[in-house]
Amino acid sequence: MCSDCYDTLDFLPVEINRSFNGINIYCAGEYSKNLQKMIRGLKYHRQSDLAYYQAKFMHEYWKRLNIEGDFQIVPVPIYPKRKKKRKYNHMELVGKELAKLTGYELNTELIKRIKDTKPQYNLKKAQRLINLDKAFGVDKTKLIENKRILLIDDICTTGSTFEEMIRELYKAGIYDIVCFATTTPLM
């Protein structure tokens, strides 16, 4: 990622992309062109240096939102077998970089992926919900007290991943949540 390529990344309008159970979901950009290449490079091609640029893009959008509060950044977890294969969770890397940029604390222990799910990209909304059912577990003892939850993911297509994580957080009595994705495909 060079500065010229980074400068071609387009932000979406500053607005709520969707909502679920009263929780707002924001998406910084459209999943296309260089933004798509950046995410795919980090996620599938072991280009871990791209985590910084993804976090930088998210941070620039986040500042425009003017959302108040002290947050703990909670990246979407991946199943341990997938993490071992990839050598890292790409969203944890983005979370670390975003934490440096925002001053927020990173929390990778609050939510765990407890079910090995299929990749979501070829699934319809109903299939995604079935695929993700009971995929996450919340350990409330890992909650950092007095900090809001900022769930982060790379792509928000239907919102199913965020929805399932919100359900699990609600079951644990955790309600102060904001969801934030790097991109969304414009439909």
FENRA-V464580 format. One line per field, one symbol per residue. phi: phi as a letter, one per 20 degrees, with the letter a starting at -180 (. if undefined). Layout:
# FENRA-V464580
phi->???
This chain:
# FENRA-V464580
phi->.dfffgfefdefgfaffacblneeddcfbefblffffffffffddlefffgffffffffffgfffleepdddedfgfdfgffffffnaegffffgffffffenfeecddfccedceefgegeefgfffffgegleccddgfefefmcfedfcbecdednfffgfffgfffgendceccdbdfbbffe
